[in-house]
Amino acid sequence: MKITAAVVPARSAPFEIETLDLAAPLADEVLLRVVASGMCHTDLHARDGYFSNLSYPVVCGHEGAGIVEQVGAAVTDIAPGDPVVISFPWCGECGPCRTERIAYCERARPLKSSGRRADGSTPMTRNGEPVYSCFFQQSSFASFAVAPAKDAVKIRRDAPIDMLGPLGCGLQTGAGAVFNVMQPAAGQSIMVYGVGGVGLGGLMAARIAGCEPIIAVDRLPSRLTLARELGATHTLESRGAETLAEIRKITGGGTDFALERPRLCRPYFDLPWTDCEVSALAFWSAALAPALRSALRCRGCRAAGPCAA
């Protein structure tokens, strides 16, 4: 079928709107009419060559939401007409997947950023030549997309589907860190460093969990205003030692949990983290890793992330 897609023709090139051909879904896939898609920094990383295993031209997009138009022969739990959000891909066969830890799938990198299906095929073409797609196994910067049925999450028919695409990436990343990794009890304290989409997802989850206080730290006043509206009990602009002093004043020394973007959090490593669980949510930086590890090593931290202390 003919579709319209935003194509990156070459590394760091602008997106170009083009007409492409899209193959029919495989037996375990669904065909989705994309209603809306979020734009994530990861899509810009893909455009600019961050992923060494990704070829061009490519169609990005990994926060897609829409209506199922067709299902493959083996799909039984989703039907045409179902509204869905497409989540992250997982193989279903590796050790973590078999133990229901699908976020740690051992094949996550090729499934997310090779531009191909798990079988190596590319469903999008232009004049018979492949256009690399299957970005996070969806490539939602298009009018239609195919995705594995197991990655499609059905939502209520009265839900505002045009607003729900980011549930598939940023929002579930932040909320999942709180609900699934930290698992705070009501009344425990948390700080959220960086309240963009991921941070706000974690902040809202913390409010649902009954955390108190919920401290949001960011450099942008507009983000802090929104954080307050969505559940932060305290909002602080990131000002180094001054902010540290305010956090100590609010908490009496430190918090039970911290959800952080490493670029923002470095000045706050000097807080007295006593049995504090830290979730660092970002592309792991080799340059930052030693600083984070040394800062946490002597503080009894249970790091929810790649901490080797």
C-alpha positions as CSV (number, residue, x, y, z in Angstrom):
1,M,0.0,0.0,0.0
2,K,1.0,3.6,-0.5
3,I,1.8,5.6,2.6
4,T,3.2,9.1,3.4
5,A,6.3,9.2,5.7
6,A,8.9,11.6,7.0
7,V,12.1,10.2,5.7
8,V,15.7,11.0,6.8
9,P,17.5,10.5,3.4
10,A,21.1,10.6,4.9
11,R,22.8,11.2,8.2
12,S,21.9,14.6,9.8
13,A,19.7,15.5,6.8
14,P,16.3,17.2,7.3
15,F,13.2,15.1,7.4
16,E,11.5,14.9,3.9
17,I,7.9,14.0,3.3
18,E,7.7,11.2,0.8
19,T,5.4,8.6,-0.7
20,L,6.5,5.0,0.1
21,D,5.3,1.5,-0.2
22,L,4.4,-0.5,2.9
23,A,4.2,-4.3,2.9
24,A,1.3,-6.2,4.4
25,P,1.7,-7.2,8.1
26,L,3.4,-10.6,8.8
27,A,1.5,-13.3,10.7
28,D,2.4,-11.8,14.1
29,E,2.0,-8.2,13.2
30,V,-0.7,-5.5,13.0
31,L,-1.1,-2.7,10.5
32,L,-1.7,0.6,12.2
33,R,-3.2,3.8,10.9
34,V,-1.1,6.3,12.8
35,V,-3.3,9.0,14.4
36,A,-0.4,10.7,16.2
37,S,3.2,10.2,17.2
38,G,5.4,11.8,19.8
39,M,8.8,13.3,18.9
40,C,11.5,12.1,21.2
41,H,15.2,13.1,21.3
42,T,15.9,9.5,20.4
43,D,14.4,10.2,17.0
44,L,16.8,13.1,16.5
45,H,19.7,10.9,17.7
46,A,18.7,8.4,14.9
47,R,18.6,11.2,12.4
48,D,22.0,12.4,13.4
49,G,23.8,9.0,13.4
50,Y,23.9,8.1,17.1
51,F,23.0,4.5,16.3
52,S,26.0,2.8,14.6
53,N,23.8,0.0,13.3
54,L,21.2,2.2,11.6
55,S,21.3,2.7,7.9
56,Y,19.8,5.4,5.7
57,P,17.3,6.4,4.3
58,V,15.3,5.7,7.4
59,V,11.8,6.5,8.8
60,C,12.0,7.2,12.6
61,G,9.3,7.6,15.2
62,H,8.7,5.3,18.2
63,E,5.8,6.9,20.1
64,G,3.0,5.9,17.8
65,A,-0.7,5.6,18.6
66,G,-3.5,4.8,16.2
67,I,-6.2,2.5,15.0
68,V,-5.6,-1.1,13.9
69,E,-6.5,-1.6,10.3
70,Q,-5.4,-5.2,9.7
71,V,-4.0,-8.1,11.8
72,G,-1.8,-11.0,10.8
73,A,-3.1,-14.5,10.6
74,A,-1.6,-15.5,14.0
75,V,-3.0,-12.5,15.9
76,T,-6.0,-13.3,18.1
77,D,-6.1,-10.7,20.9
78,I,-6.3,-7.5,18.7
79,A,-8.9,-6.8,16.0
80,P,-9.3,-4.2,13.3
81,G,-10.8,-1.0,14.8
82,D,-8.9,-1.4,18.1
83,P,-7.2,1.8,19.3
84,V,-3.6,1.0,20.4
85,V,-0.4,2.6,21.6
86,I,2.8,0.9,20.4
87,S,5.3,0.2,23.1
88,F,9.0,-0.8,23.0
89,P,10.1,-4.0,21.2
90,W,11.3,-7.2,22.9
91,C,12.2,-10.6,21.4
92,G,10.3,-12.8,23.8
93,E,13.0,-15.5,23.7
94,C,16.0,-14.4,25.7
95,G,16.5,-15.0,29.4
96,P,15.2,-11.6,30.6
97,C,12.1,-11.9,28.3
98,R,11.4,-15.4,29.5
99,T,11.4,-14.1,33.1
100,E,9.1,-11.2,32.2
101,R,11.8,-8.6,32.4
102,I,11.2,-7.4,28.9
103,A,12.8,-4.0,29.4
104,Y,16.1,-5.8,29.6
105,C,15.7,-7.8,26.4
106,E,19.1,-8.9,25.2
107,R,18.2,-8.2,21.6
108,A,16.8,-4.7,22.3
109,R,19.5,-2.8,20.3
110,P,19.0,-4.5,17.0
111,L,15.2,-4.5,17.4
112,K,15.2,-0.8,18.2
113,S,17.7,0.6,15.8
114,S,18.7,-1.7,13.0
115,G,16.0,-0.4,10.8
116,R,14.8,-4.0,10.1
117,R,12.3,-6.5,11.4
118,A,13.6,-9.4,13.5
119,D,13.9,-11.5,10.4
120,G,16.0,-8.9,8.6
121,S,13.3,-7.6,6.2
122,T,12.3,-4.0,5.7
123,P,8.6,-3.4,5.2
124,M,9.0,0.1,3.7
125,T,10.4,0.6,0.2
126,R,10.7,3.3,-2.4
127,N,10.8,2.4,-6.1
128,G,11.6,-1.2,-5.1
129,E,14.6,-0.1,-2.9
130,P,14.5,-0.6,0.9
131,V,13.8,2.3,3.2
132,Y,15.0,1.4,6.6
133,S,12.1,1.4,9.0
134,C,11.0,-0.8,12.0
135,F,12.6,1.9,14.2
136,F,11.7,0.5,17.6
137,Q,9.7,-2.0,15.4
138,Q,7.2,0.7,14.4
139,S,8.5,3.8,12.5
140,S,5.5,5.9,13.4
141,F,6.6,9.0,11.5
142,A,4.2,7.7,8.7
143,S,0.5,7.6,7.9
144,F,0.6,3.8,8.4
145,A,3.0,1.4,10.1
146,V,3.4,-2.2,10.9
147,A,4.4,-3.5,14.3
148,P,4.6,-6.7,16.3
149,A,1.2,-7.4,17.8
150,K,2.8,-8.1,21.2
151,D,4.1,-4.5,21.3
152,A,0.6,-3.1,20.7
153,V,-1.3,-2.1,23.9
154,K,-5.1,-1.7,23.5
155,I,-6.6,1.4,25.1
156,R,-10.1,2.5,25.9
157,R,-12.1,3.6,22.9
158,D,-13.0,6.9,24.6
159,A,-9.3,7.7,25.4
160,P,-7.8,10.7,23.6
161,I,-5.6,8.7,21.3
162,D,-4.1,11.8,19.7
163,M,-2.4,12.5,23.0
164,L,-1.3,9.1,24.1
165,G,1.7,8.3,21.8
166,P,4.3,9.3,24.5
167,L,2.9,6.6,26.8
168,G,4.9,4.2,24.6
169,C,8.3,5.7,25.5
170,G,9.0,8.7,27.7
171,L,6.0,8.5,30.1
172,Q,6.3,4.8,30.8
173,T,10.1,5.1,31.3
174,G,9.7,7.6,34.1
175,A,6.6,6.0,35.6
176,G,8.0,2.5,35.3
177,A,11.2,3.5,37.2
178,V,9.0,4.6,40.1
179,F,6.3,1.8,40.1
180,N,8.5,-1.2,39.0
181,V,12.0,-0.4,40.3
182,M,11.7,2.0,43.3
183,Q,8.3,0.8,44.5
184,P,8.0,3.5,47.1
185,A,5.7,3.3,50.1
186,A,3.3,6.2,50.8
187,G,5.1,8.9,52.7
188,Q,8.6,8.2,51.3
189,S,10.4,11.1,49.7
190,I,11.6,11.5,46.1
191,M,13.5,14.0,44.0
192,V,13.1,14.3,40.3
193,Y,16.0,15.9,38.5
194,G,14.8,17.1,35.1
195,V,11.1,17.4,34.5
196,G,10.7,16.9,30.8
197,G,8.6,14.0,29.5
198,V,10.4,11.2,31.3
199,G,10.8,13.1,34.6
200,L,7.1,14.2,34.6
201,G,6.1,10.6,34.1
202,G,8.1,9.6,37.2
203,L,6.7,12.6,39.1
204,M,3.1,11.7,38.4
205,A,3.8,8.1,39.4
206,A,5.3,9.3,42.6
207,R,2.2,11.3,43.4
208,I,0.0,8.2,42.7
209,A,2.2,6.2,45.0
210,G,1.7,8.8,47.8
211,C,5.3,10.0,48.0
212,E,5.9,13.0,50.3
213,P,7.7,15.3,49.6
214,I,8.0,15.3,45.8
215,I,10.8,17.7,44.9
216,A,11.3,18.7,41.2
217,V,14.6,20.3,40.1
218,D,15.1,21.8,36.6
219,R,16.7,24.8,34.9
220,L,13.5,26.0,33.2
221,P,10.8,27.8,35.2
222,S,8.1,26.7,32.7
223,R,8.8,23.1,33.4
224,L,8.7,23.6,37.1
225,T,5.3,25.3,36.8
226,L,4.0,22.2,35.1
227,A,5.6,19.9,37.6
228,R,3.8,21.7,40.4
229,E,0.5,21.3,38.5
230,L,1.2,17.6,38.1
231,G,2.0,16.8,41.7
232,A,5.4,18.3,42.9
233,T,5.2,19.5,46.5
234,H,8.4,21.6,46.0
235,T,10.0,23.0,42.8
236,L,13.6,24.2,42.7
237,E,15.6,25.8,40.0
238,S,19.0,24.1,39.5
239,R,21.5,26.4,41.1
240,G,24.2,24.1,42.5
241,A,25.1,24.7,46.2
242,E,22.1,26.9,46.8
243,T,19.7,24.2,45.6
244,L,21.6,21.6,47.7
245,A,21.0,23.7,50.8
246,E,17.3,24.0,50.0
247,I,16.9,20.3,49.5
248,R,18.6,19.6,52.9
249,K,16.3,22.0,54.5
250,I,13.2,20.4,53.0
251,T,14.2,16.8,53.7
252,G,16.4,17.1,56.8
253,G,19.3,15.7,54.8
254,G,18.3,13.7,51.8
255,T,15.5,11.7,50.1
256,D,14.5,8.1,49.9
257,F,14.6,8.0,46.1
258,A,16.0,10.1,43.3
259,L,15.0,9.9,39.6
260,E,17.5,11.7,37.5
261,R,19.0,12.7,34.2
262,P,22.8,12.5,34.7
263,R,23.5,15.8,33.0
264,L,21.5,17.6,35.6
265,C,22.3,15.6,38.7
266,R,26.1,15.9,39.1
267,P,26.0,18.9,41.5
268,Y,23.6,16.9,43.8
269,F,25.9,13.9,44.4
270,D,27.1,15.6,47.5
271,L,23.8,15.0,49.3
272,P,24.0,12.5,52.1
273,W,22.4,9.6,50.3
274,T,21.6,7.1,53.1
275,D,20.1,3.9,51.6
276,C,18.8,6.0,48.7
277,E,17.8,4.3,45.5
278,V,18.8,6.2,42.4
279,S,17.4,5.7,39.0
280,A,19.5,7.3,36.2
281,L,17.4,7.5,33.1
282,A,19.5,8.5,30.0
283,F,21.8,7.1,27.5
284,W,24.6,5.9,29.7
285,S,27.7,8.1,29.2
286,A,31.1,6.5,29.5
287,A,32.5,9.9,30.6
288,L,29.9,10.3,33.3
289,A,30.0,6.8,34.6
290,P,33.1,7.1,36.8
291,A,31.8,10.2,38.5
292,L,28.4,8.6,39.2
293,R,30.0,5.4,40.5
294,S,32.4,7.2,42.8
295,A,29.8,9.5,44.1
296,L,27.4,6.6,45.0
297,R,30.0,4.1,46.2
298,C,30.2,5.2,49.8
299,R,26.6,6.2,50.3
300,G,24.8,2.9,50.5
301,C,23.1,3.4,47.2
302,R,21.0,0.8,45.5
303,A,21.3,2.0,42.0
304,A,18.4,1.2,39.6
305,G,20.6,1.3,36.6
306,P,24.2,0.6,35.4
307,C,26.0,1.3,38.6
308,A,29.0,-1.0,39.3
309,A,29.8,0.4,42.7
